[in-house]
Amino acid sequence: MGMNSSSVKEDFVLVGFSDQPNLEKILFVVVLVTYLLTLMGNTVIILISSIDSKLRTPMYFFLTHLSLVDICFTTSIVPQLLWNLRGPAKTITALGCAVQLYVSLALGSTECILLAVMAFDRCAAVCKPLHYAAVMNPRLCQALAGVAWLSGVGNTLTQSTVTLWLPRCGHQWLHHFFCEVPSMIKLACVDIHANEVQLFIASLVLLLLPLALILMSYGHIVKAIIRIKSVQAWRKALGTCGSHLMVVSLFYGTITAVYIQPNSSYAHTYGKFISLFYTVVTPALNPLIYTLRNKDVKGALGRLFHRARDLGL
């Protein structure tokens, strides 16, 4: 089974929110502002984590990777979305759709694993504070980050390739605002039950398994916090994990609704809005969550501004 010639040459039509033209105008402004906040916020986190010596720890090493993922993830989707929201043209080339499918799925999958890795890092910090530096050594941190990126690449090479090879018999109208596996497989003119099963299994491995590891890590963290008798240490432990827990809740709370039950009435009715949240809103909120709740980041930002002022910038 291979790609037919029509599916290679013809452009796709991203229906998106075209049935609500008034909403499109509002969404254009909201998405544009949110995208700019994503770029600025995540770039600042990468910058301060790289130049501030006090932030050269495993936590900020992984946070830098998360910020890079978020920048690339939104950039693979938002420019095309803004173009389609602004004018009557809702098309995307077959090549553009394929690139968007591969890149967005790779980065989304990478973020799932990365959030689990960050939970393990927080667990080690709270449960083994005296051995934290030895446990989360630079070699292990690099290996865990590498596993996250390779998992994303491996998943997209499998899922995206299989999806693109499905015959579509001229069906090019995609009822979504970007090229995503759950909506792409619905264009097929053959039985897609096997593809839906494959998508479900991949979602179990890359969504529910990392989520289970996150919950296990926080289970150990809760046990450790209960044993802490110092109120100050208790607050510090909660502060250390609070930001990450908020990010996990926002990301997993939305993406699981689309990938675990893609055919549910809820996903069908609100799917585009759910996807809009985890592709556009969450990456913009992540830097705010980590800066507003983190004294180290606030201190680093203060030192950065003072340094820029001293240099006359």
Summary of the structure (lengths in Angstrom):
residues: 313
radius of gyration: 21.0
end to end distance: 59.5
largest distance: 68.2
contacts: 1000
relative contact order: 0.14
helix: 80%
strand: 2%
